[in-house]
Structures are given as structure tokens and as C-alpha cells.
Amino acid sequence: MAVERAAINPVSWSSDLGFNQGELVTGHTRTLYVSGQTATDAEGKPQHDGDMAAQLALSLDNLEAVLGGAGMSLAHLVRLNVYTTDVDLLFPHYGVLAARLGAANAAPATTMLGVTRLAVPGQLVELEGTAVA
């Protein structure tokens, strides 16, 4: 059975921002729940202290690496949670995320949350997702 996805958007404004209010998925056989990915290197050492754009890009790279390990890509994301210690600082750099999702033709249901801090001191953003195939 082929995976079928349908965007559920009772309003139109979220589509303009690159995400759907909901994603109805049927026919999938595999679901991947991805732990929060931050800007760390292969040894788990934090990178790009204080640089939101660089941390966001590396967090995306790390998210894509986990997806790739399951034979998936950003196109398979149906849910994305974005945690940040500074929502105002993230907004000017959100295009980094939106461009990569757009290039993958992905518009997962997304939530952005401002948090006091993340598990690793110095990290500004963390990405957590759910993907289906």
C-alpha cells in the first residue's frame, strides 16, 4: 500500500508560512520518531556557540542524518517540533529551516516553543520530528 498524505488546513495562513495545520497519513508501514537534534558534532560536542543560524543549519543536518539512517529524508516529515531558547533570535533565521523544508517539498505540522534552556548549555535550538514512509 502506498503512503498517502493529505494536508489539513482549515485556514490558509499557515501554508503561506510553509507548514500545514495537520497531516493525514494513510498507508504507511514505517514511522520514525526522531529525538531532539541540536548543533553537535559526531562526538556530541556542541558547535557554533551563540550563532543561531549555524546551529539551526547543523541541527537540520543532524536531523537529516537520522532520517537518512532510516532510508528517509525531510520529505517524510509529518511533524516537526522546534524548541528554542530565544524565539526572537530564531525568527530572522527561520528561512534556513523553511528553505530546506521547501526544497524537500515538505510542510510538516510544526510547533515552535520558547524554552528556558536546552539540555546542552549553549545550544539555542533543537529539532524533534516524526517521519513516515
Z-matrix of the N, CA and C atoms (Angstrom, degrees):
N
C 1 1.457
C 2 1.529 1 108.37
N 3 1.292 2 116.28 1 132.63
C 4 1.458 3 121.50 2 -179.63
C 5 1.526 4 111.02 3 -78.97
N 6 1.318 5 114.80 4 147.46
C 7 1.457 6 119.93 5 175.37
C 8 1.517 7 108.72 6 -73.22
N 9 1.322 8 115.38 7 131.01
C 10 1.450 9 120.61 8 175.49
C 11 1.518 10 108.11 9 -121.72
N 12 1.333 11 115.72 10 135.49
C 13 1.459 12 121.68 11 179.36
C 14 1.514 13 108.97 12 -124.06
N 15 1.312 14 115.25 13 139.83
C 16 1.460 15 120.48 14 176.52
C 17 1.520 16 108.54 15 -133.34
N 18 1.303 17 115.55 16 126.49
C 19 1.467 18 120.75 17 176.15
C 20 1.516 19 108.41 18 -72.53
N 21 1.322 20 115.52 19 135.33
C 22 1.456 21 121.41 20 175.95
C 23 1.523 22 106.68 21 -114.11
N 24 1.320 23 115.73 22 107.31
C 25 1.465 24 121.96 23 -176.52
C 26 1.519 25 110.15 24 -135.08
N 27 1.337 26 117.75 25 88.90
C 28 1.461 27 119.03 26 177.14
C 29 1.530 28 112.15 27 -69.56
N 30 1.327 29 116.45 28 -11.02
C 31 1.466 30 122.84 29 174.78
C 32 1.519 31 107.19 30 -127.05
N 33 1.322 32 117.78 31 161.79
C 34 1.464 33 119.51 32 -175.83
C 35 1.517 34 114.35 33 -102.43
N 36 1.324 35 119.07 34 -17.00
C 37 1.466 36 120.82 35 -172.46
C 38 1.518 37 112.97 36 -63.13
N 39 1.317 38 118.98 37 -33.37
C 40 1.468 39 119.33 38 -177.09
C 41 1.522 40 112.05 39 -69.84
N 42 1.316 41 117.49 40 -33.70
C 43 1.467 42 120.36 41 177.33
C 44 1.522 43 110.47 42 -60.02
N 45 1.329 44 116.22 43 -38.70
C 46 1.464 45 120.90 44 178.50
C 47 1.520 46 111.98 45 -64.25
N 48 1.343 47 116.97 46 -25.42
C 49 1.466 48 121.67 47 179.07
C 50 1.522 49 112.48 48 -93.56
N 51 1.333 50 117.68 49 0.05
C 52 1.459 51 120.90 50 174.30
C 53 1.515 52 116.03 51 92.24
N 54 1.345 53 117.48 52 18.34
C 55 1.461 54 117.97 53 175.03
C 56 1.515 55 110.09 54 -143.24
N 57 1.326 56 114.48 55 154.99
C 58 1.451 57 121.42 56 178.37
C 59 1.516 58 110.14 57 -97.81
N 60 1.315 59 116.13 58 151.42
C 61 1.463 60 120.59 59 175.47
C 62 1.528 61 110.02 60 -68.01
N 63 1.308 62 117.32 61 -32.44
C 64 1.462 63 122.12 62 177.98
C 65 1.509 64 110.42 63 -153.60
N 66 1.328 65 115.88 64 158.55
C 67 1.461 66 122.28 65 176.09
C 68 1.523 67 107.30 66 -129.84
N 69 1.318 68 117.60 67 113.79
C 70 1.451 69 122.22 68 176.08
C 71 1.521 70 107.43 69 -90.68
N 72 1.324 71 116.66 70 119.29
C 73 1.456 72 121.60 71 -176.85
C 74 1.524 73 108.52 72 -118.10
N 75 1.333 74 116.07 73 127.29
C 76 1.453 75 120.94 74 176.05
C 77 1.520 76 108.94 75 -129.91
N 78 1.303 77 115.56 76 155.52
C 79 1.453 78 120.62 77 176.04
C 80 1.514 79 115.40 78 77.74
N 81 1.325 80 118.49 79 7.37
C 82 1.462 81 118.87 80 -178.37
C 83 1.524 82 110.48 81 -80.02
N 84 1.314 83 114.36 82 151.63
C 85 1.463 84 120.09 83 179.54
C 86 1.517 85 112.08 84 -115.31
N 87 1.326 86 116.81 85 -16.35
C 88 1.471 87 120.52 86 -178.61
C 89 1.513 88 109.83 87 -135.35
N 90 1.323 89 116.14 88 137.38
C 91 1.456 90 122.66 89 175.41
C 92 1.514 91 108.02 90 -127.04
N 93 1.317 92 116.95 91 130.37
C 94 1.462 93 122.75 92 178.33
C 95 1.517 94 108.87 93 -114.54
N 96 1.325 95 115.84 94 123.86
C 97 1.462 96 122.04 95 175.97
C 98 1.524 97 106.50 96 -102.61
N 99 1.323 98 116.79 97 115.54
C 100 1.461 99 121.61 98 -174.23
C 101 1.525 100 110.09 99 -99.48
N 102 1.329 101 115.73 100 123.53
C 103 1.463 102 121.05 101 174.89
C 104 1.519 103 109.76 102 -61.76
N 105 1.313 104 115.66 103 160.73
C 106 1.454 105 120.79 104 179.44
C 107 1.521 106 111.58 105 -56.22
N 108 1.324 107 115.83 106 129.68
C 109 1.463 108 122.86 107 -179.90
C 110 1.522 109 108.66 108 -110.13
N 111 1.326 110 115.21 109 129.72
C 112 1.460 111 121.12 110 179.62
C 113 1.517 112 109.60 111 -120.14
N 114 1.313 113 115.61 112 -175.36
C 115 1.469 114 122.38 113 -178.76
C 116 1.522 115 109.80 114 -85.59
N 117 1.332 116 115.07 115 75.71
C 118 1.464 117 120.43 116 176.59
C 119 1.517 118 108.67 117 -122.33
N 120 1.336 119 115.11 118 154.93
C 121 1.458 120 119.51 119 176.54
C 122 1.533 121 109.37 120 -83.68
N 123 1.320 122 116.77 121 -175.78
C 124 1.465 123 121.96 122 -176.69
C 125 1.523 124 112.91 123 -61.92
N 126 1.322 125 117.59 124 -21.36
C 127 1.463 126 121.44 125 178.53
C 128 1.529 127 111.96 126 -94.86
N 129 1.331 128 116.91 127 3.03
C 130 1.459 129 121.17 128 179.24
C 131 1.516 130 114.63 129 84.12
N 132 1.341 131 116.62 130 12.53
C 133 1.467 132 120.27 131 179.53
C 134 1.523 133 110.17 132 -85.03
N 135 1.337 134 117.69 133 130.68
C 136 1.468 135 121.36 134 179.35
C 137 1.534 136 111.40 135 -59.47
N 138 1.310 137 114.80 136 143.06
C 139 1.461 138 122.27 137 -179.81
C 140 1.532 139 109.97 138 -124.68
N 141 1.321 140 116.41 139 157.23
C 142 1.469 141 124.30 140 170.19
C 143 1.533 142 113.46 141 60.75
N 144 1.303 143 116.69 142 49.53
C 145 1.459 144 121.88 143 -179.50
C 146 1.526 145 110.79 144 -52.48
N 147 1.332 146 116.28 145 123.52
C 148 1.461 147 121.61 146 175.95
C 149 1.522 148 115.89 147 79.43
N 150 1.327 149 119.14 148 -0.54
C 151 1.464 150 122.72 149 -176.57
C 152 1.531 151 109.59 150 -107.86
N 153 1.323 152 116.70 151 94.53
C 154 1.453 153 121.71 152 -175.65
C 155 1.519 154 112.28 153 -58.63
N 156 1.340 155 118.13 154 -46.55
C 157 1.462 156 121.05 155 -177.34
C 158 1.524 157 110.76 156 -60.46
N 159 1.321 158 117.08 157 -46.05
C 160 1.469 159 120.88 158 -179.33
C 161 1.528 160 110.93 159 -67.52
N 162 1.327 161 116.87 160 -38.74
C 163 1.470 162 119.34 161 178.27
C 164 1.527 163 110.94 162 -65.99
N 165 1.314 164 116.91 163 -40.43
C 166 1.457 165 120.36 164 179.27
C 167 1.526 166 110.50 165 -63.52
N 168 1.327 167 116.74 166 -44.42
C 169 1.466 168 120.54 167 179.72
C 170 1.532 169 111.46 168 -62.79
N 171 1.327 170 117.70 169 -43.91
C 172 1.465 171 120.60 170 179.87
C 173 1.526 172 111.26 171 -69.52
N 174 1.316 173 117.57 172 -36.70
C 175 1.467 174 120.39 173 175.42
C 176 1.529 175 110.31 174 -60.45
N 177 1.329 176 116.40 175 -40.70
C 178 1.461 177 121.06 176 176.14
C 179 1.521 178 111.37 177 -64.55
N 180 1.331 179 116.72 178 -42.86
C 181 1.465 180 120.23 179 176.11
C 182 1.521 181 110.35 180 -56.67
N 183 1.334 182 116.30 181 -44.93
C 184 1.457 183 120.58 182 -178.56
C 185 1.527 184 111.40 183 -67.55
N 186 1.328 185 117.23 184 -37.49
C 187 1.464 186 121.13 185 175.19
C 188 1.526 187 110.05 186 -62.00
N 189 1.330 188 115.93 187 -45.42
C 190 1.465 189 119.99 188 179.20
C 191 1.529 190 111.75 189 -63.62
N 192 1.328 191 117.56 190 -33.73
C 193 1.468 192 120.51 191 178.57
C 194 1.531 193 110.82 192 -65.03
N 195 1.323 194 116.82 193 -41.63
C 196 1.473 195 119.42 194 177.67
C 197 1.525 196 109.87 195 -65.90
N 198 1.318 197 116.30 196 -45.16
C 199 1.464 198 119.54 197 177.33
C 200 1.525 199 110.89 198 -58.23
N 201 1.331 200 116.04 199 -45.35
C 202 1.456 201 121.03 200 179.90
C 203 1.521 202 112.41 201 -60.80
N 204 1.331 203 116.49 202 -35.18
C 205 1.459 204 120.53 203 178.24
C 206 1.516 205 112.55 204 -62.98
N 207 1.323 206 116.44 205 -21.21
C 208 1.469 207 121.49 206 177.94
C 209 1.530 208 111.44 207 -103.60
N 210 1.343 209 116.37 208 10.56
C 211 1.455 210 120.17 209 -178.87
C 212 1.524 211 112.82 210 73.09
N 213 1.328 212 115.89 211 27.23
C 214 1.459 213 121.33 212 -179.07
C 215 1.520 214 110.05 213 -121.64
N 216 1.336 215 115.56 214 175.43
C 217 1.461 216 121.80 215 178.27
C 218 1.524 217 108.50 216 -141.93
N 219 1.324 218 116.36 217 -178.53
C 220 1.459 219 120.41 218 176.54
C 221 1.530 220 111.17 219 -56.71
N 222 1.306 221 117.51 220 -28.08
C 223 1.458 222 121.65 221 179.86
C 224 1.524 223 112.28 222 -62.55
N 225 1.320 224 117.79 223 -20.67
C 226 1.458 225 121.90 224 -179.47
C 227 1.529 226 113.57 225 -88.70
N 228 1.336 227 117.66 226 -6.66
C 229 1.464 228 120.08 227 -179.73
C 230 1.513 229 110.80 228 -66.74
N 231 1.333 230 115.71 229 131.59
C 232 1.459 231 120.39 230 173.35
C 233 1.523 232 110.60 231 -115.15
N 234 1.324 233 116.81 232 -14.41
C 235 1.467 234 122.40 233 179.89
C 236 1.513 235 108.82 234 -145.04
N 237 1.321 236 117.00 235 134.16
C 238 1.455 237 122.35 236 176.90
C 239 1.521 238 109.04 237 -137.91
N 240 1.327 239 116.01 238 123.70
C 241 1.457 240 121.73 239 174.19
C 242 1.522 241 107.91 240 -107.30
N 243 1.299 242 116.40 241 130.28
C 244 1.461 243 122.96 242 -179.74
C 245 1.525 244 107.17 243 -114.95
N 246 1.309 245 116.15 244 116.59
C 247 1.461 246 121.86 245 177.22
C 248 1.524 247 107.57 246 -107.56
N 249 1.320 248 116.87 247 134.61
C 250 1.457 249 119.79 248 179.53
C 251 1.530 250 110.44 249 -144.04
N 252 1.300 251 114.34 250 148.38
C 253 1.465 252 119.66 251 176.64
C 254 1.524 253 111.31 252 -84.55
N 255 1.351 254 117.16 253 -6.99
C 256 1.460 255 120.35 254 -178.09
C 257 1.531 256 109.66 255 -151.87
N 258 1.318 257 116.34 256 90.51
C 259 1.464 258 121.05 257 -178.82
C 260 1.524 259 110.74 258 -58.56
N 261 1.325 260 117.32 259 -42.93
C 262 1.468 261 120.32 260 -178.57
C 263 1.522 262 112.16 261 -63.27
N 264 1.316 263 117.67 262 -34.92
C 265 1.461 264 121.23 263 177.51
C 266 1.523 265 111.45 264 -74.62
N 267 1.323 266 117.24 265 -31.95
C 268 1.467 267 120.62 266 -179.47
C 269 1.525 268 111.97 267 -69.81
N 270 1.331 269 118.08 268 -40.66
C 271 1.467 270 120.63 269 -174.22
C 272 1.527 271 114.32 270 -52.25
N 273 1.331 272 121.03 271 -44.76
C 274 1.464 273 118.86 272 179.61
C 275 1.535 274 113.79 273 -64.92
N 276 1.325 275 116.88 274 -17.28
C 277 1.467 276 121.29 275 -178.20
C 278 1.525 277 112.41 276 -107.91
N 279 1.329 278 116.86 277 2.66
C 280 1.457 279 120.88 278 -176.20
C 281 1.524 280 111.76 279 -62.36
N 282 1.316 281 116.73 280 -22.60
C 283 1.464 282 120.78 281 177.70
C 284 1.519 283 112.56 282 -60.07
N 285 1.333 284 117.72 283 -28.80
C 286 1.470 285 121.41 284 176.47
C 287 1.524 286 108.95 285 -58.77
N 288 1.323 287 116.13 286 -47.01
C 289 1.460 288 121.63 287 179.37
C 290 1.527 289 110.87 288 -70.05
N 291 1.306 290 116.76 289 -48.22
C 292 1.463 291 120.90 290 -177.41
C 293 1.530 292 111.96 291 -60.69
N 294 1.328 293 117.34 292 -39.53
C 295 1.467 294 120.68 293 -179.58
C 296 1.524 295 111.27 294 -65.41
N 297 1.317 296 117.08 295 -42.39
C 298 1.470 297 119.98 296 -179.27
C 299 1.522 298 111.20 297 -69.68
N 300 1.317 299 117.11 298 -38.29
C 301 1.463 300 119.19 299 176.09
C 302 1.528 301 110.05 300 -66.91
N 303 1.333 302 116.55 301 -42.73
C 304 1.460 303 120.76 302 179.03
C 305 1.516 304 112.21 303 -61.09
N 306 1.332 305 116.86 304 -41.39
C 307 1.467 306 120.71 305 179.20
C 308 1.526 307 111.02 306 -63.47
N 309 1.330 308 116.62 307 -28.56
C 310 1.466 309 121.46 308 178.57
C 311 1.529 310 111.34 309 -89.75
N 312 1.330 311 116.50 310 2.71
C 313 1.461 312 122.13 311 -176.43
C 314 1.527 313 110.97 312 56.49
N 315 1.330 314 115.43 313 40.58
C 316 1.455 315 122.19 314 -179.00
C 317 1.522 316 110.22 315 -113.52
N 318 1.308 317 116.34 316 136.97
C 319 1.462 318 122.25 317 175.64
C 320 1.525 319 107.66 318 -139.77
N 321 1.344 320 116.67 319 63.95
C 322 1.470 321 119.02 320 -175.47
C 323 1.522 322 112.05 321 -66.04
N 324 1.328 323 114.89 322 154.11
C 325 1.466 324 119.25 323 171.30
C 326 1.523 325 105.76 324 -58.84
N 327 1.328 326 116.84 325 130.00
C 328 1.468 327 120.98 326 -170.23
C 329 1.524 328 111.38 327 -133.05
N 330 1.327 329 114.28 328 141.04
C 331 1.453 330 121.33 329 172.29
C 332 1.519 331 108.33 330 -128.17
N 333 1.338 332 116.89 331 134.38
C 334 1.463 333 121.41 332 173.77
C 335 1.521 334 107.90 333 -111.70
N 336 1.312 335 115.22 334 130.18
C 337 1.456 336 120.52 335 -179.93
C 338 1.515 337 110.86 336 -125.80
N 339 1.312 338 116.50 337 133.68
C 340 1.458 339 121.53 338 171.00
C 341 1.525 340 107.87 339 -86.77
N 342 1.321 341 116.12 340 130.07
C 343 1.463 342 121.85 341 -178.30
C 344 1.527 343 109.21 342 -125.66
N 345 1.317 344 115.99 343 159.15
C 346 1.458 345 120.68 344 -179.65
C 347 1.516 346 111.37 345 -65.34
N 348 1.333 347 116.07 346 -45.06
C 349 1.463 348 121.11 347 175.15
C 350 1.508 349 108.88 348 -161.02
N 351 1.318 350 115.59 349 165.76
C 352 1.455 351 121.98 350 175.58
C 353 1.521 352 108.50 351 -102.70
N 354 1.331 353 116.80 352 171.31
C 355 1.461 354 121.07 353 -175.11
C 356 1.525 355 112.82 354 -58.99
N 357 1.331 356 116.41 355 -38.19
C 358 1.460 357 120.81 356 -178.40
C 359 1.524 358 108.37 357 -99.26
N 360 1.337 359 118.10 358 117.03
C 361 1.467 360 120.51 359 179.81
C 362 1.539 361 111.57 360 -54.63
N 363 1.322 362 115.78 361 139.27
C 364 1.462 363 120.69 362 179.01
C 365 1.515 364 113.63 363 92.91
N 366 1.323 365 117.74 364 -16.05
C 367 1.459 366 120.16 365 178.56
C 368 1.525 367 108.40 366 -78.97
N 369 1.328 368 116.29 367 137.12
C 370 1.455 369 122.77 368 -175.65
C 371 1.525 370 113.22 369 -105.62
N 372 1.342 371 116.50 370 -20.12
C 373 1.462 372 120.25 371 -175.59
C 374 1.519 373 110.49 372 -148.05
N 375 1.332 374 115.24 373 146.10
C 376 1.471 375 121.75 374 178.02
C 377 1.513 376 107.83 375 -141.15
N 378 1.332 377 116.06 376 135.79
C 379 1.464 378 122.48 377 -177.84
C 380 1.523 379 110.05 378 -116.07
N 381 1.318 380 116.32 379 129.28
C 382 1.462 381 122.80 380 -178.97
C 383 1.526 382 107.04 381 -127.94
N 384 1.321 383 118.42 382 135.02
C 385 1.449 384 118.77 383 -175.81
C 386 1.503 385 115.55 384 -142.14
N 387 1.334 386 113.73 385 168.05
C 388 1.449 387 122.93 386 172.83
C 389 1.527 388 106.45 387 -128.62
N 390 1.321 389 116.15 388 132.02
C 391 1.459 390 121.25 389 -179.25
C 392 1.525 391 108.85 390 -128.77
N 393 1.324 392 116.27 391 149.59
C 394 1.450 393 121.51 392 177.84
C 395 1.524 394 109.78 393 -131.35
N 396 1.315 395 114.24 394 149.83
C 397 1.470 396 120.85 395 176.86
C 398 1.510 397 108.51 396 -145.25
